[in-house]
Amino acid sequence: MSSTLFVGSLPYSMGDDDLQKLFAPHGSVVSARVVIDRAMNRSKGFCFVEYETPEEAEAAVKALNGTEVEGRKIVVDVARPKEDRPPRD
């Protein structure tokens, strides 16, 4: 299992510090980054959180998946690597 999590359905108001506070009780957070839409200069509503160990990541999934944060039910799951994509013409 990976130690990186994908978190979706985030409130747009959440920042990196808010993520750190939300996920820290479940283990040692290495990084927590909200993905930003550069054109709109705002959150895309998802992020990636990395823990030191896969066990900590698993604990966070169990504890936080489906919980409500600022009125939105968040989705927390193990991040999967990007699939190979065909080259663009």
C-alpha positions in Angstrom: 0.0 0.0 0.0 1.1 3.5 -0.8 1.6 6.2 1.9 0.1 8.9 -0.4 -3.6 9.6 -0.2 -6.0 11.3 -2.7 -8.6 13.4 -1.0 -11.6 14.6 -3.0 -14.7 16.8 -2.5 -12.7 19.2 -0.4 -14.3 22.6 0.4 -12.7 25.2 -1.8 -11.8 27.3 1.2 -9.3 24.7 2.6 -5.6 25.4 2.3 -2.5 23.3 3.0 -2.4 24.3 6.7 -6.0 23.2 7.1 -5.2 19.8 5.6 -2.2 19.4 7.9 -4.4 20.0 10.9 -7.1 17.6 9.7 -4.7 14.7 8.9 -2.1 15.1 11.6 -4.0 13.3 14.3 -3.7 10.1 12.2 0.1 10.0 11.7 3.1 11.9 10.7 2.2 14.0 7.6 5.1 14.4 5.2 3.2 16.8 2.9 -0.3 18.0 2.3 -1.0 20.0 -0.9 -4.2 21.3 -2.3 -4.2 21.2 -6.1 -4.7 24.7 -7.5 -6.3 25.6 -10.8 -3.8 28.1 -12.2 -6.2 29.7 -14.6 -8.8 30.4 -11.8 -6.2 30.7 -9.0 -8.3 28.6 -6.7 -8.6 25.1 -5.3 -9.7 22.3 -7.7 -11.4 20.7 -4.7 -8.9 17.9 -4.2 -5.5 17.3 -2.7 -2.8 14.8 -2.0 -1.6 13.9 1.5 1.6 11.9 2.1 2.3 10.0 5.4 5.6 8.5 6.6 4.2 5.0 6.5 1.4 3.1 4.7 0.0 2.1 8.0 -0.6 5.8 8.9 -2.2 6.4 5.5 -4.5 3.4 6.0 -5.5 4.7 9.5 -6.4 8.1 8.0 -8.5 6.5 5.2 -10.5 4.5 7.8 -10.9 7.5 10.1 -11.7 10.3 7.5 -13.3 8.8 4.4 -16.9 9.9 4.2 -16.6 12.5 7.1 -18.0 15.9 6.8 -15.7 18.9 6.5 -17.2 22.4 6.2 -20.5 20.9 5.0 -18.9 18.5 2.4 -18.4 14.8 2.6 -14.8 14.2 1.7 -13.5 11.1 -0.1 -10.2 9.8 1.2 -8.5 6.9 -0.6 -5.0 5.6 -1.5 -3.6 7.6 -4.4 -2.9 5.6 -7.6 -0.2 6.4 -10.1 -1.2 8.1 -13.3 -1.8 5.6 -16.1 0.2 5.8 -19.2 -1.5 8.1 -21.6 -1.1 8.0 -25.4 1.0 11.0 -26.7 -1.0 14.0 -28.0 -0.7 14.8 -31.7 
